[in-house]
Amino acid sequence: MSATGAKNTPFSMIGGDVTISGNISASVDLHVDGVVEGDISCAALVQGADSRIIGHVTAQSARLAGLVDGSITAEELVVERSARITGDVRYERITIEAGSRIDGHFAHKDNGPAAELKLIANEGA
């Protein structure tokens, strides 16, 4: 099963004990639990809560749960409550869970009025 949940779709994984210094370009989905010091470009990115990315992220879809220090460009972006992002965010569709922290500017990829921004409230908390 891939990082995005589709069966038989190839993906690559960077484990929690791995640090990569340099840019990553992948035509498949990427799951990051470790540390990446460089830019990431991939089809879909899933970031674990304990991971760190210091660099720019470009992906068709991204689910971020850890630390990102750099800009993000994604068609579909999900920012989980444990995420800490410092950098500008360009998106087509975005979901932000309550409790996450983002320090940067938001811009819809088309800069049009049809931007979709969804904030998830922390119910029962």
Secondary structure, DSSP 4 states (H G I P E B T S, - for coil): --TTS-TT--EEEE-TT-EEES-EE-SSEEEE-SEEES-EEEEEEEE-TT-EEES-EEEEEEEE-SEEES-EEEEEEEE-TT-EEES-EEEEEEEEETT-EEES-EEETT-STT-EEEEE--TT-
